[in-house]
């Protein structure tokens, strides 16, 4: 039954995404906020499909911590789930994405229309200055920037691997940072076809205001996010002990992919 529900969801998930992109075509020449609404609509409909097909619900926590205006939203990244959920709660958002994505038909066109930040990763050492310059521009517009501080999805239970770039961006732009914790990797693990029933929690933590030393900020951010995410995973485990298998697999995969130590 779990496999069948996941199969139906995966099919409908992509059909829904493509259908929305076709329906939204007339709005593409309009202002960015209208095109951003496509992302929010995709998120809301996907959450509905998850609940109705897979029995996977959402629990929003800490909404009172979301500030108005410009903010860096630094979210734990365990699953594709948070990529379509985050836009629902922010009025004028921007993702950081690799430049190649904008060349994808339809999908890339909407990214451009919604004024997302595309970066050229081939520039190496020039990447951070490029990111800081583009971020400052959107912050002057009062927009919200989504960042996954580990750079990529990490399995639930895997040791964290935060990148210091988030601290450099925080210091250079003097922008508040909103830490976000999730337990999504327990229910829709990365690279997994199976979606499990249960309640995915996303928790917005207290904002970290500008002015901290970069190293102190970096340690506080990682501690806050990891502590809250671990708490959310333990909460889910208390309700469904079978989820321990997901955490064990996450730890094992992290050990296999970790570079060997001499």
Long-range contacts (C-beta under 8 A, 24 or more apart in sequence): 2-194, 2-196, 3-194, 5-53, 5-54, 5-55, 5-195, 6-54, 6-193, 6-194, 6-195, 7-193, 8-53, 9-49, 9-50, 9-53, 9-54, 9-195, 10-193, 10-195, 12-49, 12-53, 13-46, 13-49, 16-42, 16-45, 16-46, 16-49, 17-42, 18-106, 20-45, 21-106, 21-107, 21-110, 22-106, 24-110, 28-109, 28-110, 28-113, 29-113, 30-113, 32-92, 32-113, 32-114, 32-115, 33-91, 33-92, 35-110, 35-113, 35-114, 36-87, 36-92, 36-93, 36-114, 38-110, 38-114, 39-84, 39-87, 39-93, 39-114, 40-87, 40-88, 42-84, 43-84, 43-85, 43-86, 43-87, 43-88, 44-88, 46-84, 47-85, 47-88, 50-195, 54-195, 54-196, 54-197, 55-197, 55-198, 56-187, 56-188, 56-195, 56-196, 56-197, 56-198, 56-199, 56-200, 57-198, 57-199, 57-200, 58-85, 58-199, 58-200, 58-201, 58-202, 59-199, 59-200, 59-201, 59-202, 60-89, 60-202, 61-201, 61-202, 61-203, 61-204, 62-203, 62-204, 62-205, 62-206, 63-89, 63-204, 65-178, 65-204, 65-205, 65-206, 65-207, 66-90, 66-178, 66-204, 67-176, 67-178, 67-207, 69-142, 70-138, 70-139, 70-140, 70-141, 70-142, 70-143, 70-144, 70-145, 70-175, 70-176, 71-144, 71-145, 71-175, 71-176, 71-177, 71-178, 71-207, 72-135, 72-144, 72-145, 72-147, 72-166, 72-169, 72-170, 72-173, 72-175, 72-176, 72-177, 72-178, 73-144, 73-145, 73-146, 73-147, 73-177, 73-178, 73-180, 74-147, 74-148, 74-149, 74-166, 74-177, 74-178, 74-179, 74-180, 74-221, 74-225, 75-146, 75-147, 75-148, 75-149, 75-179, 75-180, 75-182, 75-225, 76-148, 76-150, 76-154, 76-180, 76-181, 76-182, 76-225, 76-226, 76-229, 77-148, 77-150, 77-152, 77-153, 77-154, 78-153, 78-154, 78-155, 78-156, 78-182, 78-183, 78-184, 78-185, 78-186, 78-189, 78-190, 78-229, 79-153, 79-182, 79-184, 79-185, 79-187, 79-188, 79-189, 79-190, 80-153, 80-188, 80-190, 81-182, 81-184, 81-187, 81-188, 81-200, 82-180, 82-182, 82-184, 82-202, 85-202, 86-146, 86-180, 87-146, 89-204, 90-144, 90-146, 91-144, 92-141, 92-142, 92-143, 92-144, 93-143, 93-144, 93-145, 93-146, 94-138, 94-143, 94-144, 94-145, 94-146, 95-146, 96-131, 96-145, 96-146, 96-147, 117-145, 128-165, 128-168, 128-169, 131-165, 131-169, 132-168, 132-169, 132-172, 132-173, 135-169, 135-173, 135-175, 136-172, 136-173, 139-173, 139-175, 145-175, 149-221, 149-222, 149-225, 153-185, 153-190, 154-185, 154-190, 154-250, 154-254, 155-185, 155-189, 155-190, 155-249, 155-250, 155-251, 155-253, 155-254, 156-183, 156-185, 156-186, 156-189, 156-233, 156-246, 156-247, 156-250, 157-185, 157-233, 157-246, 157-247, 157-248, 157-249, 157-250, 157-251, 157-254, 158-250, 158-251, 158-253, 158-254, 159-251, 159-254, 160-222, 160-225, 160-226, 162-218, 162-221, 162-222, 164-214, 164-218, 166-218, 166-221, 167-214, 167-215, 167-217, 167-218, 167-221, 168-214, 170-208, 170-210, 170-212, 170-214, 170-217, 171-214, 171-217, 174-210, 174-211, 175-210, 176-207, 176-208, 176-209, 176-210, 177-207, 177-208, 177-217, 177-221, 178-204, 178-205, 178-207, 178-208, 179-204, 179-205, 179-206, 179-208, 179-221, 179-224, 179-225, 179-228, 180-204, 180-205, 180-225, 181-205, 181-224, 181-225, 181-228, 181-229, 181-231, 181-232, 182-229, 182-232, 183-229, 183-232, 183-233, 183-235, 183-236, 185-246, 185-250, 186-233, 186-236, 186-243, 186-246, 186-247, 189-246, 189-249, 189-250, 196-243, 196-246, 198-236, 198-239, 198-240, 198-243, 199-236, 199-239, 201-232, 201-235, 201-236, 203-228, 203-232
